[in-house]
Amino acid sequence: MTEFDDGLRSLVANMFDTMEAAPGVGLAAPQVGVALRVFVYNWVDDDDVLWRGVAINPELWISPTAIGPADEDTESEGCLSIPGERFPLHRADLAILTAVDLDGTPFEIRAEGWLARIFQHEYDHLDGILYADRLEHKLARAAAKAIRKNGWGELDIAWTPGVDDLEG
């Protein structure tokens, strides 16, 4: 059961700050070491519509995904848990997100394109899945190599968005 209190509001505010410093378009509570089913998102679509919010205890329904190799130009995504890396991955074109906001008010969003991708990516984090876990074999090996090389996932190795340089 999620407590809708000042602690949750503080967590969400810190998650928005971290996501924006990275910079990223989404961040899930497990990525910052908090075992709650919460994610934040912040993205501007091609029509200059801002999609910014928090999804608490979300459920997600998606359309079927395409078969075959993902397009490197249009389907590549990255992750703040694997900073500096991008790999192509098929995602469903349509997602329906239901959740509650910080006030405990239920909402539903029908998302297409990149917003649907963002919701799927962040929802996966809530189930302990990284986008690298979904990559086709060859790309999954390249992602695993990058993770090992940088030490991501090891104890006491962390990256602070907006502070640590990724180029080193």
N, CA, C and O atoms as a DFTB+ gen file, in Angstrom:
672 C
 N C O
     1  1       0.850      -1.191       0.000
     2  2       0.000       0.000       0.000
     3  2       0.889       1.245       0.000
     4  3       1.799       1.370       0.819
     5  1       0.622       2.132      -0.899
     6  2       1.388       3.366      -1.003
     7  2       0.812       4.418      -0.065
     8  3      -0.395       4.659      -0.044
     9  1       1.690       5.037       0.704
    10  2       1.290       6.142       1.581
    11  2       1.388       7.440       0.782
    12  3       2.470       7.803       0.322
    13  1       0.273       8.134       0.617
    14  2       0.253       9.401      -0.112
    15  2       0.540      10.523       0.875
    16  3      -0.363      11.214       1.347
    17  1       1.835      10.683       1.175
    18  2       2.251      11.612       2.215
    19  2       3.395      12.484       1.711
    20  3       3.741      12.447       0.530
    21  1       3.984      13.277       2.626
    22  2       5.083      14.156       2.254
    23  2       6.311      13.376       1.790
    24  3       7.074      13.864       0.956
    25  1       6.508      12.171       2.323
    26  2       7.630      11.339       1.883
    27  2       7.506      10.969       0.410
    28  3       8.492      11.000      -0.326
    29  1       6.307      10.623      -0.017
    30  2       6.088      10.299      -1.432
    31  2       6.254      11.547      -2.291
    32  3       6.849      11.481      -3.367
    33  1       5.743      12.665      -1.835
    34  2       5.890      13.919      -2.593
    35  2       7.366      14.295      -2.733
    36  3       7.793      14.750      -3.794
    37  1       8.126      14.109      -1.687
    38  2       9.561      14.404      -1.725
    39  2      10.283      13.460      -2.680
    40  3      11.137      13.893      -3.454
    41  1       9.948      12.180      -2.631
    42  2      10.541      11.212      -3.549
    43  2      10.271      11.607      -4.993
    44  3      11.189      11.624      -5.813
    45  1       9.029      11.922      -5.309
    46  2       8.656      12.274      -6.678
    47  2       9.377      13.542      -7.120
    48  3       9.858      13.610      -8.251
    49  1       9.462      14.545      -6.254
    50  2      10.182      15.780      -6.597
    51  2      11.645      15.481      -6.877
    52  3      12.213      16.007      -7.834
    53  1      12.263      14.642      -6.052
    54  2      13.666      14.271      -6.268
    55  2      13.835      13.465      -7.554
    56  3      14.834      13.617      -8.257
    57  1      12.861      12.608      -7.861
    58  2      12.932      11.832      -9.105
    59  2      12.855      12.753     -10.313
    60  3      13.588      12.548     -11.280
    61  1      11.986      13.764     -10.287
    62  2      11.916      14.729     -11.395
    63  2      13.247      15.468     -11.533
    64  3      13.748      15.639     -12.644
    65  1      13.822      15.906     -10.410
    66  2      15.114      16.606     -10.456
    67  2      16.203      15.726     -11.058
    68  3      16.982      16.181     -11.896
    69  1      16.257      14.471     -10.632
    70  2      17.270      13.535     -11.134
    71  2      17.069      13.279     -12.613
    72  3      18.032      13.297     -13.379
    73  1      15.832      13.040     -13.029
    74  2      15.529      12.773     -14.438
    75  2      15.938      13.965     -15.302
    76  3      16.532      13.783     -16.364
    77  1      15.631      15.161     -14.864
    78  2      15.938      16.347     -15.654
    79  2      17.432      16.622     -15.699
    80  3      17.936      17.102     -16.714
    81  1      18.154      16.326     -14.617
    82  2      19.604      16.540     -14.588
    83  2      20.331      15.562     -15.493
    84  3      21.431      15.861     -15.960
    85  1      19.747      14.410     -15.751
    86  2      20.440      13.330     -16.465
    87  2      20.868      13.695     -17.885
    88  3      22.036      13.424     -18.165
    89  1      20.150      14.237     -18.782
    90  2      18.714      14.401     -18.836
    91  2      18.039      13.131     -19.360
    92  3      18.625      12.361     -20.121
    93  1      16.799      12.938     -18.933
    94  2      16.019      11.799     -19.387
    95  2      14.575      12.194     -19.557
    96  3      14.197      13.335     -19.288
    97  1      13.752      11.236     -20.011
    98  2      12.329      11.486     -20.216
    99  2      11.482      10.658     -19.259
   100  3      10.257      10.779     -19.259
   101  1      12.110       9.827     -18.452
   102  2      11.398       9.012     -17.485
   103  2      12.357       8.463     -16.452
   104  3      13.554       8.331     -16.705
   105  1      11.822       8.143     -15.284
   106  2      12.624       7.559     -14.213
   107  2      11.691       6.789     -13.284
   108  3      10.643       7.295     -12.882
   109  1      12.078       5.579     -12.954
   110  2      11.274       4.732     -12.072
   111  2      11.913       4.649     -10.690
   112  3      13.136       4.698     -10.560
   113  1      11.083       4.523      -9.665
   114  2      11.568       4.471      -8.286
   115  2      12.637       3.394      -8.071
   116  3      13.611       3.665      -7.370
   117  1      12.507       2.182      -8.639
   118  2      13.568       1.193      -8.429
   119  2      14.948       1.641      -8.949
   120  3      15.977       1.163      -8.469
   121  1      14.965       2.548      -9.918
   122  2      16.243       3.045     -10.433
   123  2      16.987       3.887      -9.401
   124  3      18.205       4.045      -9.489
   125  1      16.268       4.420      -8.434
   126  2      16.904       5.217      -7.379
   127  2      16.855       4.481      -6.041
   128  3      16.977       5.086      -4.976
   129  1      16.672       3.161      -6.121
   130  2      16.763       2.323      -4.938
   131  2      15.532       2.293      -4.056
   132  3      15.616       1.923      -2.884
   133  1      14.380       2.680      -4.608
   134  2      13.147       2.703      -3.828
   135  2      12.190       1.656      -4.384
   136  3      11.842       1.692      -5.564
   137  1      11.772       0.735      -3.545
   138  2      10.930      -0.382      -3.966
   139  2       9.447      -0.005      -3.965
   140  3       8.638      -0.595      -3.249
   141  1       9.115       0.992      -4.785
   142  2       7.721       1.389      -4.969
   143  2       7.389       1.329      -6.446
   144  3       8.269       1.496      -7.290
   145  1       6.136       1.092      -6.762
   146  2       5.681       1.059      -8.159
   147  2       5.276       2.483      -8.552
   148  3       4.097       2.829      -8.623
   149  1       6.313       3.291      -8.802
   150  2       6.151       4.706      -9.119
   151  2       7.123       5.052     -10.226
   152  3       8.287       4.653     -10.187
   153  1       6.640       5.805     -11.229
   154  2       7.568       6.395     -12.189
   155  2       7.100       7.791     -12.567
   156  3       5.919       8.123     -12.472
   157  1       8.065       8.601     -13.001
   158  2       7.789       9.950     -13.482
   159  2       8.159      10.005     -14.961
   160  3       8.966       9.212     -15.444
   161  1       7.557      10.951     -15.666
   162  2       7.847      11.132     -17.089
   163  2       7.720      12.607     -17.440
   164  3       6.978      13.352     -16.801
   165  1       8.459      13.014     -18.468
   166  2       8.471      14.403     -18.905
   167  2       8.951      14.418     -20.349
   168  3      10.134      14.214     -20.619
   169  1       8.031      14.658     -21.275
   170  2       8.364      14.594     -22.693
   171  2       7.467      15.546     -23.462
   172  3       6.287      15.695     -23.147
   173  1       8.035      16.190     -24.474
   174  2       7.276      17.084     -25.349
   175  2       7.141      16.399     -26.701
   176  3       8.138      16.007     -27.308
   177  1       5.890      16.253     -27.176
   178  2       5.671      15.559     -28.447
   179  2       5.885      16.502     -29.638
   180  3       6.219      17.674     -29.464
   181  1       5.687      15.975     -30.832
   182  2       5.918      16.752     -32.060
   183  2       4.968      17.934     -32.208
   184  3       5.249      18.860     -32.969
   185  1       3.852      17.914     -31.491
   186  2       2.896      19.020     -31.526
   187  2       3.131      20.008     -30.384
   188  3       2.285      20.859     -30.108
   189  1       4.294      19.891     -29.718
   190  2       4.666      20.736     -28.581
   191  2       3.740      20.579     -27.376
   192  3       3.582      21.506     -26.582
   193  1       3.126      19.396     -27.244
   194  2       2.314      19.090     -26.073
   195  2       3.238      18.478     -25.017
   196  3       3.956      17.516     -25.291
   197  1       3.211      19.040     -23.815
   198  2       4.026      18.531     -22.715
   199  2       3.289      17.403     -22.014
   200  3       2.152      17.568     -21.573
   201  1       3.946      16.260     -21.918
   202  2       3.441      15.114     -21.166
   203  2       4.328      14.975     -19.938
   204  3       5.448      14.473     -20.028
   205  1       3.834      15.415     -18.803
   206  2       4.615      15.400     -17.563
   207  2       3.716      14.898     -16.442
   208  3       2.608      15.396     -16.246
   209  1       4.210      13.909     -15.714
   210  2       3.400      13.414     -14.627
   211  2       4.069      12.314     -13.851
   212  3       5.226      11.965     -14.086
   213  1       3.309      11.774     -12.918
   214  2       3.755      10.660     -12.087
   215  2       2.693       9.574     -12.178
   216  3       1.495       9.854     -12.141
   217  1       3.141       8.351     -12.296
   218  2       2.248       7.189     -12.321
   219  2       2.545       6.348     -11.080
   220  3       3.651       5.834     -10.913
   221  1       1.551       6.217     -10.224
   222  2       1.692       5.449      -8.993
   223  2       0.814       4.207      -9.104
   224  3      -0.362       4.286      -9.462
   225  1       1.409       3.063      -8.791
   226  2       0.727       1.762      -8.900
   227  2       0.077       1.581     -10.273
   228  3      -1.107       1.260     -10.370
   229  1       0.868       1.792     -11.342
   230  2       0.299       1.746     -12.689
   231  2      -0.008       0.335     -13.170
   232  3       0.530      -0.655     -12.672
   233  1      -0.886       0.285     -14.150
   234  2      -1.125      -0.907     -14.954
   235  2      -0.960      -0.453     -16.391
   236  3      -1.258       0.693     -16.726
   237  1      -0.483      -1.359     -17.245
   238  2      -0.205      -0.986     -18.629
   239  2      -0.696      -2.075     -19.564
   240  3      -0.401      -3.255     -19.374
   241  1      -1.443      -1.669     -20.568
   242  2      -1.886      -2.573     -21.627
   243  2      -1.245      -2.080     -22.910
   244  3      -1.223      -0.879     -23.180
   245  1      -0.716      -3.023     -23.713
   246  2      -0.033      -2.636     -24.944
   247  2      -0.554      -3.441     -26.131
   248  3      -1.077      -4.546     -25.989
   249  1      -0.388      -2.834     -27.315
   250  2      -0.718      -3.523     -28.560
   251  2       0.427      -4.485     -28.891
   252  3       1.502      -4.382     -28.300
   253  1       0.216      -5.408     -29.815
   254  2       1.309      -6.310     -30.210
   255  2       2.484      -5.526     -30.810
   256  3       2.302      -4.468     -31.412
   257  1       3.681      -6.067     -30.632
   258  2       4.867      -5.419     -31.201
   259  2       5.189      -6.017     -32.565
   260  3       4.765      -7.124     -32.897
   261  1       5.941      -5.264     -33.335
   262  2       6.346      -5.699     -34.674
   263  2       7.331      -6.863     -34.580
   264  3       7.978      -7.071     -33.553
   265  1       7.427      -7.606     -35.664
   266  2       8.369      -8.720     -35.767
   267  2       9.507      -8.290     -36.685
   268  3       9.295      -7.527     -37.628
   269  1      10.706      -8.778     -36.410
   270  2      11.870      -8.440     -37.228
   271  2      12.774      -7.473     -36.494
   272  3      12.490      -7.064     -35.369
   273  1      13.873      -7.111     -37.151
   274  2      14.839      -6.217     -36.495
   275  2      14.266      -4.819     -36.273
   276  3      13.519      -4.301     -37.102
   277  1      14.625      -4.230     -35.156
   278  2      14.209      -2.864     -34.851
   279  2      15.040      -1.885     -35.671
   280  3      16.197      -2.154     -35.995
   281  1      14.443      -0.762     -35.997
   282  2      15.102       0.269     -36.796
   283  2      16.020       1.118     -35.908
   284  3      15.572       1.702     -34.922
   285  1      17.298       1.180     -36.266
   286  2      18.266       1.926     -35.456
   287  2      17.959       3.406     -35.384
   288  3      18.218       4.045     -34.364
   289  1      17.406       3.964     -36.460
   290  2      17.154       5.405     -36.494
   291  2      15.898       5.806     -35.731
   292  3      15.874       6.861     -35.099
   293  1      14.861       4.984     -35.780
   294  2      13.583       5.396     -35.199
   295  2      13.207       4.656     -33.922
   296  3      12.281       5.072     -33.226
   297  1      13.911       3.560     -33.596
   298  2      13.515       2.773     -32.427
   299  2      14.623       2.614     -31.390
   300  3      14.513       1.772     -30.499
   301  1      15.671       3.397     -31.491
   302  2      16.739       3.294     -30.492
   303  2      16.320       4.013     -29.219
   304  3      15.728       5.091     -29.263
   305  1      16.635       3.403     -28.097
   306  2      16.349       4.044     -26.824
   307  2      17.541       3.866     -25.898
   308  3      18.387       2.996     -26.104
   309  1      17.586       4.692     -24.894
   310  2      18.628       4.621     -23.886
   311  2      17.995       4.470     -22.520
   312  3      16.774       4.382     -22.389
   313  1      18.845       4.442     -21.499
   314  2      18.336       4.227     -20.146
   315  2      19.298       4.877     -19.155
   316  3      20.517       4.771     -19.299
   317  1      18.749       5.540     -18.167
   318  2      19.596       6.160     -17.151
   319  2      20.318       5.127     -16.302
   320  3      21.278       5.463     -15.608
   321  1      19.871       3.867     -16.345
   322  2      20.558       2.789     -15.640
   323  2      21.760       2.267     -16.425
   324  3      22.616       1.577     -15.872
   325  1      21.820       2.597     -17.711
   326  2      22.939       2.208     -18.579
   327  2      23.348       3.478     -19.333
   328  3      23.178       3.553     -20.550
   329  1      23.883       4.471     -18.622
   330  2      24.117       5.782     -19.218
   331  2      25.079       5.742     -20.401
   332  3      26.080       5.025     -20.402
   333  1      24.735       6.539     -21.402
   334  2      25.598       6.700     -22.561
   335  2      25.393       5.671     -23.656
   336  3      25.996       5.795     -24.722
   337  1      24.568       4.667     -23.437
   338  2      24.346       3.608     -24.436
   339  2      22.952       3.743     -25.038
   340  3      22.014       4.170     -24.365
   341  1      22.825       3.375     -26.314
   342  2      21.531       3.361     -27.007
   343  2      21.499       2.140     -27.909
   344  3      22.477       1.824     -28.586
   345  1      20.354       1.457     -27.908
   346  2      20.172       0.283     -28.759
   347  2      18.752       0.281     -29.308
   348  3      17.822       0.726     -28.636
   349  1      18.580      -0.228     -30.549
   350  2      17.235      -0.316     -31.125
   351  2      16.430      -1.447     -30.501
   352  3      16.943      -2.540     -30.265
   353  1      15.163      -1.163     -30.241
   354  2      14.272      -2.133     -29.607
   355  2      12.848      -1.887     -30.074
   356  3      12.359      -0.758     -30.029
   357  1      12.180      -2.948     -30.524
   358  2      10.752      -2.825     -30.843
   359  2       9.965      -2.613     -29.560
   360  3      10.215      -3.263     -28.545
   361  1       9.026      -1.707     -29.621
   362  2       8.045      -1.501     -28.554
   363  2       6.682      -1.440     -29.223
   364  3       6.585      -1.195     -30.426
   365  1       5.646      -1.659     -28.456
   366  2       4.291      -1.528     -28.972
   367  2       4.029      -0.073     -29.363
   368  3       4.510       0.852     -28.708
   369  1       3.266       0.115     -30.434
   370  2       2.924       1.475     -30.882
   371  2       1.862       2.126     -30.010
   372  3       1.746       3.351     -29.973
   373  1       1.090       1.309     -29.310
   374  2      -0.001       1.821     -28.498
   375  2       0.091       1.251     -27.086
   376  3       0.320       0.057     -26.896
   377  1      -0.090       2.120     -26.110
   378  2      -0.118       1.696     -24.704
   379  2      -1.218       2.468     -23.990
   380  3      -1.434       3.653     -24.241
   381  1      -1.899       1.780     -23.107
   382  2      -2.894       2.437     -22.257
   383  2      -2.412       2.306     -20.816
   384  3      -2.285       1.207     -20.276
   385  1      -2.150       3.451     -20.219
   386  2      -1.646       3.518     -18.846
   387  2      -2.785       3.918     -17.918
   388  3      -3.461       4.920     -18.148
   389  1      -2.992       3.130     -16.873
   390  2      -3.888       3.546     -15.801
   391  2      -3.052       3.586     -14.526
   392  3      -2.215       2.714     -14.291
   393  1      -3.286       4.595     -13.719
   394  2      -2.513       4.770     -12.488
   395  2      -3.245       5.768     -11.607
   396  3      -4.370       6.174     -11.902
   397  1      -2.590       6.155     -10.526
   398  2      -3.087       7.252      -9.701
   399  2      -1.986       8.298      -9.608
   400  3      -0.804       7.985      -9.750
   401  1      -2.384       9.543      -9.367
   402  2      -1.412      10.627      -9.240
   403  2      -1.037      10.834      -7.772
   404  3      -1.398      10.026      -6.916
   405  1      -0.324      11.899      -7.488
   406  2       0.142      12.167      -6.118
   407  2      -0.983      12.413      -5.120
   408  3      -0.790      12.279      -3.912
   409  1      -2.149      12.769      -5.626
   410  2      -3.306      12.974      -4.748
   411  2      -4.141      11.716      -4.601
   412  3      -5.157      11.722      -3.906
   413  1      -3.716      10.619      -5.258
   414  2      -4.463       9.376      -5.214
   415  2      -5.612       9.337      -6.199
   416  3      -6.470       8.457      -6.121
   417  1      -5.636      10.294      -7.136
   418  2      -6.702      10.378      -8.130
   419  2      -6.377       9.483      -9.323
   420  3      -5.311       9.624      -9.922
   421  1      -7.273       8.570      -9.676
   422  2      -7.027       7.689     -10.821
   423  2      -7.038       8.464     -12.140
   424  3      -7.763       9.447     -12.290
   425  1      -6.224       8.005     -13.090
   426  2      -6.229       8.589     -14.428
   427  2      -5.892       7.499     -15.446
   428  3      -5.392       6.428     -15.101
   429  1      -6.181       7.807     -16.697
   430  2      -5.865       6.896     -17.795
   431  2      -5.343       7.725     -18.956
   432  3      -5.891       8.781     -19.271
   433  1      -4.265       7.237     -19.600
   434  2      -3.700       7.898     -20.777
   435  2      -3.565       6.863     -21.881
   436  3      -3.004       5.787     -21.673
   437  1      -4.080       7.194     -23.047
   438  2      -3.885       6.374     -24.246
   439  2      -2.708       7.008     -24.981
   440  3      -2.806       8.130     -25.477
   441  1      -1.605       6.287     -25.047
   442  2      -0.370       6.837     -25.611
   443  2       0.023       6.095     -26.881
   444  3      -0.174       4.887     -27.007
   445  1       0.580       6.847     -27.810
   446  2       1.098       6.273     -29.043
   447  2       2.538       6.737     -29.225
   448  3       2.962       7.718     -28.615
   449  1       3.285       6.028     -30.064
   450  2       4.637       6.435     -30.425
   451  2       5.582       6.492     -29.235
   452  3       5.648       5.565     -28.428
   453  1       6.317       7.607     -29.142
   454  2       7.352       7.725     -28.113
   455  2       6.792       7.756     -26.703
   456  3       7.427       7.247     -25.780
   457  1       5.621       8.339     -26.515
   458  2       5.040       8.332     -25.171
   459  2       4.705       6.897     -24.755
   460  3       4.904       6.518     -23.600
   461  1       4.201       6.111     -25.691
   462  2       3.941       4.692     -25.402
   463  2       5.245       3.980     -25.066
   464  3       5.279       3.150     -24.157
   465  1       6.321       4.295     -25.790
   466  2       7.644       3.712     -25.522
   467  2       8.118       4.088     -24.121
   468  3       8.615       3.236     -23.384
   469  1       7.969       5.342     -23.758
   470  2       8.390       5.802     -22.430
   471  2       7.645       5.027     -21.337
   472  3       8.252       4.551     -20.377
   473  1       6.330       4.910     -21.495
   474  2       5.538       4.191     -20.488
   475  2       5.980       2.732     -20.375
   476  3       6.097       2.204     -19.270
   477  1       6.228       2.074     -21.521
   478  2       6.653       0.673     -21.492
   479  2       8.020       0.535     -20.834
   480  3       8.245      -0.383     -20.045
   481  1       8.925       1.443     -21.158
   482  2      10.276       1.412     -20.611
   483  2      10.244       1.564     -19.081
   484  3      10.872       0.788     -18.361
   485  1       9.512       2.559     -18.602
   486  2       9.464       2.808     -17.160
   487  2       8.692       1.715     -16.432
   488  3       9.068       1.321     -15.328
   489  1       7.626       1.227     -17.036
   490  2       6.854       0.142     -16.432
   491  2       7.723      -1.102     -16.272
   492  3       7.636      -1.797     -15.260
   493  1       8.563      -1.382     -17.275
   494  2       9.486      -2.517     -17.170
   495  2      10.364      -2.404     -15.919
   496  3      10.594      -3.398     -15.230
   497  1      10.849      -1.204     -15.630
   498  2      11.695      -1.019     -14.440
   499  2      10.966      -1.452     -13.165
   500  3      11.584      -1.974     -12.237
   501  1       9.673      -1.237     -13.127
   502  2       8.906      -1.602     -11.940
   503  2       8.878      -3.110     -11.732
   504  3       8.660      -3.591     -10.620
   505  1       9.101      -3.855     -12.820
   506  2       9.159      -5.316     -12.753
   507  2      10.601      -5.835     -12.796
   508  3      10.825      -7.031     -12.984
   509  1      11.579      -4.934     -12.622
   510  2      12.982      -5.344     -12.589
   511  2      13.569      -5.664     -13.956
   512  3      14.555      -6.396     -14.052
   513  1      12.974      -5.123     -15.013
   514  2      13.438      -5.392     -16.373
   515  2      14.102      -4.147     -16.949
   516  3      13.523      -3.060     -16.938
   517  1      15.326      -4.318     -17.453
   518  2      15.994      -3.254     -18.191
   519  2      15.712      -3.443     -19.669
   520  3      15.476      -4.565     -20.117
   521  1      15.734      -2.356     -20.435
   522  2      15.495      -2.501     -21.869
   523  2      16.531      -3.418     -22.496
   524  3      16.240      -4.076     -23.495
   525  1      17.723      -3.477     -21.939
   526  2      18.762      -4.371     -22.456
   527  2      18.340      -5.836     -22.342
   528  3      18.789      -6.669     -23.129
   529  1      17.491      -6.155     -21.380
   530  2      16.988      -7.521     -21.219
   531  2      16.075      -7.929     -22.370
   532  3      15.855      -9.119     -22.593
   533  1      15.547      -6.961     -23.097
   534  2      14.610      -7.230     -24.188
   535  2      15.276      -7.191     -25.573
   536  3      14.620      -7.466     -26.577
   537  1      16.533      -6.863     -25.632
   538  2      17.219      -6.730     -26.924
   539  2      17.424      -8.081     -27.592
   540  3      17.521      -9.112     -26.925
   541  1      17.489      -8.059     -28.930
   542  2      17.820      -9.288     -29.653
   543  2      19.244      -9.693     -29.266
   544  3      20.031      -8.857     -28.823
   545  1      19.570     -10.964     -29.432
   546  2      20.789     -11.574     -28.889
   547  2      22.058     -10.764     -29.166
   548  3      22.805     -10.466     -28.235
   549  1      22.310     -10.408     -30.403
   550  2      23.548      -9.684     -30.755
   551  2      23.638      -8.350     -30.015
   552  3      24.694      -7.984     -29.500
   553  1      22.521      -7.632     -29.969
   554  2      22.514      -6.340     -29.283
   555  2      22.576      -6.517     -27.771
   556  3      23.176      -5.701     -27.071
   557  1      21.956      -7.581     -27.269
   558  2      22.000      -7.862     -25.828
   559  2      23.436      -8.124     -25.388
   560  3      23.845      -7.706     -24.305
   561  1      24.196      -8.816     -26.228
   562  2      25.613      -9.068     -25.904
   563  2      26.393      -7.761     -25.865
   564  3      27.230      -7.568     -24.983
   565  1      26.130      -6.860     -26.810
   566  2      26.825      -5.562     -26.835
   567  2      26.455      -4.741     -25.601
   568  3      27.312      -4.081     -25.015
   569  1      25.186      -4.780     -25.206
   570  2      24.756      -4.048     -24.014
   571  2      25.404      -4.626     -22.762
   572  3      25.865      -3.881     -21.897
   573  1      25.440      -5.955     -22.664
   574  2      26.063      -6.610     -21.500
   575  2      27.539      -6.246     -21.414
   576  3      28.067      -6.031     -20.322
   577  1      28.202      -6.176     -22.557
   578  2      29.623      -5.793     -22.574
   579  2      29.798      -4.359     -22.058
   580  3      30.702      -4.088     -21.268
   581  1      28.938      -3.450     -22.502
   582  2      29.018      -2.053     -22.047
   583  2      28.747      -1.961     -20.547
   584  3      29.401      -1.190     -19.846
   585  1      27.794      -2.737     -20.057
   586  2      27.468      -2.736     -18.620
   587  2      28.663      -3.236     -17.813
   588  3      29.029      -2.638     -16.801
   589  1      29.272      -4.340     -18.265
   590  2      30.456      -4.880     -17.567
   591  2      31.609      -3.886     -17.611
   592  3      32.259      -3.645     -16.594
   593  1      31.869      -3.308     -18.781
   594  2      32.985      -2.376     -18.958
   595  2      32.880      -1.191     -18.000
   596  3      33.882      -0.746     -17.440
   597  1      31.663      -0.688     -17.818
   598  2      31.456       0.482     -16.964
   599  2      31.152       0.142     -15.514
   600  3      31.116       1.029     -14.662
   601  1      30.931      -1.146     -15.224
   602  2      30.666      -1.557     -13.862
   603  2      29.268      -1.260     -13.382
   604  3      29.006      -1.321     -12.181
   605  1      28.334      -0.932     -14.315
   606  2      26.960      -0.649     -13.892
   607  2      26.377      -1.902     -13.263
   608  3      26.577      -3.006     -13.767
   609  1      25.664      -1.734     -12.175
   610  2      25.052      -2.860     -11.485
   611  2      25.915      -3.431     -10.374
   612  3      25.451      -4.265      -9.596
   613  1      27.172      -2.990     -10.291
   614  2      28.047      -3.454      -9.215
   615  2      27.842      -2.580      -7.981
   616  3      27.496      -1.404      -8.092
   617  1      28.056      -3.161      -6.818
   618  2      27.938      -2.398      -5.580
   619  2      28.945      -1.261      -5.559
   620  3      30.071      -1.408      -6.034
   621  1      28.538      -0.140      -5.010
   622  2      29.383       1.038      -4.818
   623  2      29.814       1.708      -6.112
   624  3      30.698       2.564      -6.080
   625  1      29.225       1.354      -7.250
   626  2      29.503       2.068      -8.491
   627  2      28.213       2.761      -8.889
   628  3      27.195       2.114      -9.131
   629  1      28.266       4.089      -8.953
   630  2      27.069       4.862      -9.235
   631  2      27.410       6.017     -10.161
   632  3      28.569       6.416     -10.282
   633  1      26.408       6.534     -10.796
   634  2      26.508       7.699     -11.658
   635  2      25.500       8.711     -11.159
   636  3      24.322       8.387     -11.006
   637  1      25.941       9.932     -10.904
   638  2      25.049      10.976     -10.439
   639  2      24.754      11.908     -11.602
   640  3      25.640      12.639     -12.046
   641  1      23.501      11.894     -12.112
   642  2      23.148      12.750     -13.244
   643  2      23.428      14.213     -12.944
   644  3      23.132      14.714     -11.859
   645  1      24.007      14.885     -13.933
   646  2      24.319      16.298     -13.794
   647  2      25.598      16.581     -13.038
   648  3      26.029      17.732     -12.960
   649  1      26.226      15.528     -12.466
   650  2      27.455      15.702     -11.692
   651  2      28.606      14.946     -12.336
   652  3      29.657      15.522     -12.620
   653  1      28.403      13.655     -12.563
   654  2      29.463      12.793     -13.098
   655  2      29.533      12.881     -14.621
   656  3      28.512      12.903     -15.308
   657  1      30.751      12.930     -15.122
   658  2      31.000      12.997     -16.563
   659  2      30.933      11.587     -17.139
   660  3      31.567      10.669     -16.619
   661  1      30.171      11.417     -18.204
   662  2      30.074      10.109     -18.849
   663  2      31.199       9.864     -19.852
   664  3      31.378       8.735     -20.307
   665  1      31.941      10.875     -20.194
   666  2      32.975      10.744     -21.223
   667  2      34.218      10.033     -20.722
   668  3      34.972       9.483     -21.525
   669  1      34.457      10.029     -19.398
   670  2      35.672       9.466     -18.821
   671  2      35.684       8.015     -18.899
   672  3      36.641       7.381     -18.455
